[in-house]
Amino acid sequence: MKSLRQAGFTLLEVMLVVLLMGLSAAVVTLSFSHAGAQEALEKQAKKFIASAELVLDETVLSGQLLGLVIEPDSYRFVMYHEQKWQPLESDRLLGDQVMPEGVGLEVVVDGLPLVQSDEDDQSLFDDDSGDPLIDRTEEEKKKHPEPQILLFPSGEISAFELHFITTDEYGNNIDVLVVGDSLGRLTLGRPDEEQ
């Protein structure tokens, strides 16, 4: 008489497979959660580049003047409408982008630092009455901030360098640079440097 062999897995085999899958998932999760500060900054910089390229394409398609407001810990896109800079809040990607804790932003526009000691208090955008927008209240300035970087309907932008800055666990400064040239090209690092 022939003996019948039963097909299937034993409980020990199933538990071993589940254990190996769990260990594999834990290793993958740990490797992603402990990504270095450099990689985290590069991710933020690439997100900025993708957003800015999307907005630049929109300016070309719509013919609308848009701007970019850089704060020490955030950035946002604004649109010049009804003689005020209005924030773009309709899209989560284009709304106010706050940097993670410990990440700061520094911008240099057209080769000059953002704040200059000999700068006059005139705005580039005056209303029809001739009063500069600088006379607005502090609340109005926060609600309708004037951008440092302009995105033109021709596809051009104000030339700038944007530094994403943080420190690693050893206290070393880490800096990731995004460069925008006047032709609307955005690069991670300077274009003449090898990556």
C-alpha positions in Angstrom: 0.0 0.0 0.0 1.3 3.4 -0.9 1.5 6.1 1.7 -0.1 9.4 1.0 2.1 12.4 1.6 0.3 15.5 2.6 1.3 18.8 0.9 1.6 22.0 2.9 3.7 23.9 5.3 4.3 23.2 8.9 3.7 25.8 11.6 7.4 26.1 12.2 8.1 26.9 8.5 5.3 29.5 8.4 6.7 31.2 11.6 10.2 31.2 10.2 9.0 33.0 7.0 7.1 35.5 9.0 10.1 36.2 11.2 12.4 36.7 8.2 9.9 39.1 6.6 9.6 41.1 9.8 13.4 41.3 10.1 13.7 42.5 6.5 11.0 45.1 7.0 12.7 46.4 10.2 16.1 46.7 8.4 14.5 48.7 5.5 12.6 50.9 7.9 15.7 51.7 10.0 17.8 52.5 7.0 15.2 55.0 5.8 14.5 56.6 9.2 18.2 57.2 9.8 18.9 59.0 6.5 21.6 61.5 7.0 21.1 65.2 7.3 22.6 65.7 3.8 20.1 63.5 2.2 17.2 65.2 4.1 18.4 68.6 2.9 18.8 67.4 -0.7 15.2 66.0 -0.5 13.9 69.5 0.6 16.0 71.2 -2.1 14.6 68.8 -4.8 11.1 69.4 -3.6 11.7 73.2 -3.9 13.0 72.8 -7.4 10.0 70.7 -8.5 7.6 73.3 -7.0 9.4 76.3 -8.6 9.5 74.6 -12.0 5.8 73.9 -11.8 5.1 77.5 -10.9 7.4 78.8 -13.6 5.5 76.7 -16.2 2.3 78.1 -14.8 3.5 81.7 -15.3 4.3 81.0 -18.9 0.9 79.4 -19.5 -1.1 82.0 -17.7 0.9 85.1 -18.4 0.7 86.0 -14.7 3.6 87.5 -12.7 4.4 85.4 -9.7 6.9 85.7 -7.0 8.7 83.7 -4.3 8.9 84.8 -0.7 11.8 83.3 1.3 11.7 83.4 5.1 14.4 82.1 7.4 12.4 78.9 7.9 9.8 78.7 5.1 9.0 79.7 1.5 5.8 80.5 -0.4 4.7 81.4 -3.8 2.7 84.6 -4.4 0.8 86.2 -7.3 0.5 89.9 -8.1 -3.2 90.5 -8.3 -5.2 93.7 -7.6 -2.0 95.6 -6.8 -1.2 93.2 -3.9 0.9 90.1 -3.6 -1.6 87.3 -2.9 -0.4 83.9 -1.5 -1.1 80.8 -3.6 -3.0 78.8 -1.1 -5.2 76.7 -3.3 -2.6 74.0 -3.6 -0.9 72.1 -0.8 2.3 71.9 -2.9 2.4 75.6 -3.7 1.2 76.9 -0.3 3.4 77.9 2.6 6.2 75.4 2.9 7.7 75.3 6.4 11.1 73.7 6.8 11.6 70.8 9.3 13.0 71.7 12.7 16.6 72.7 12.5 16.6 73.6 8.8 17.1 77.2 7.7 17.0 79.1 4.5 19.3 81.8 3.2 18.9 83.5 -0.1 21.2 85.7 -2.2 19.5 87.5 -5.1 21.5 88.6 -8.2 24.7 88.1 -6.3 23.8 90.4 -3.4 22.7 89.4 0.1 19.0 89.9 0.8 19.5 92.8 3.3 21.8 95.6 2.3 22.8 98.5 4.5 22.5 101.1 1.7 19.1 99.9 0.5 16.4 102.6 0.2 12.9 102.0 1.5 11.3 102.1 -1.9 9.3 99.1 -3.2 9.5 98.0 -6.8 5.7 97.8 -6.7 4.0 101.1 -5.9 0.2 101.5 -6.0 -1.5 104.0 -8.3 -1.6 106.7 -5.6 2.2 106.8 -5.6 2.4 105.7 -2.0 5.0 102.9 -1.7 3.8 99.6 -0.3 6.4 100.0 2.4 3.9 102.2 4.3 1.7 99.3 5.0 1.0 98.1 8.5 3.0 95.1 9.8 -0.1 93.0 9.5 -0.5 93.9 5.9 3.2 93.2 5.2 2.8 89.7 6.7 -0.4 89.0 4.8 0.8 90.4 1.5 4.7 90.1 1.6 6.7 91.4 -1.3 8.7 88.5 -2.9 12.5 88.5 -3.2 12.4 86.4 -6.4 10.2 87.2 -9.4 8.9 84.6 -11.9 8.1 86.3 -15.2 5.6 85.2 -17.9 8.5 84.9 -20.3 9.9 82.0 -18.3 12.7 84.1 -16.8 13.3 84.5 -13.1 15.4 86.7 -10.8 18.8 85.1 -10.5 19.3 83.7 -7.0 21.1 81.2 -4.8 19.1 79.5 -2.1 20.9 77.7 0.7 19.2 75.0 2.7 21.2 74.8 6.0 21.3 72.5 9.0 23.8 70.9 11.4 24.4 67.2 11.7 24.6 65.2 15.0 28.2 66.2 15.4 27.5 70.0 15.1 29.0 70.3 11.5 27.2 72.7 9.2 25.6 71.1 6.2 24.6 73.3 3.2 22.7 72.3 0.1 22.6 75.0 -2.7 19.9 75.6 -5.3 20.8 78.0 -8.0 18.3 79.7 -10.3 19.6 81.6 -13.3 17.9 84.4 -15.2 16.8 82.0 -18.0 14.7 80.0 -15.6 17.0 77.1 -15.1 17.1 75.6 -11.6 20.0 73.3 -10.5 21.0 71.6 -7.3 24.5 73.1 -6.8 26.3 75.4 -9.2 26.0 74.3 -12.8 29.8 74.5 -13.3 30.5 72.2 -10.4 30.6 68.5 -10.9 28.1 66.6 -8.9 
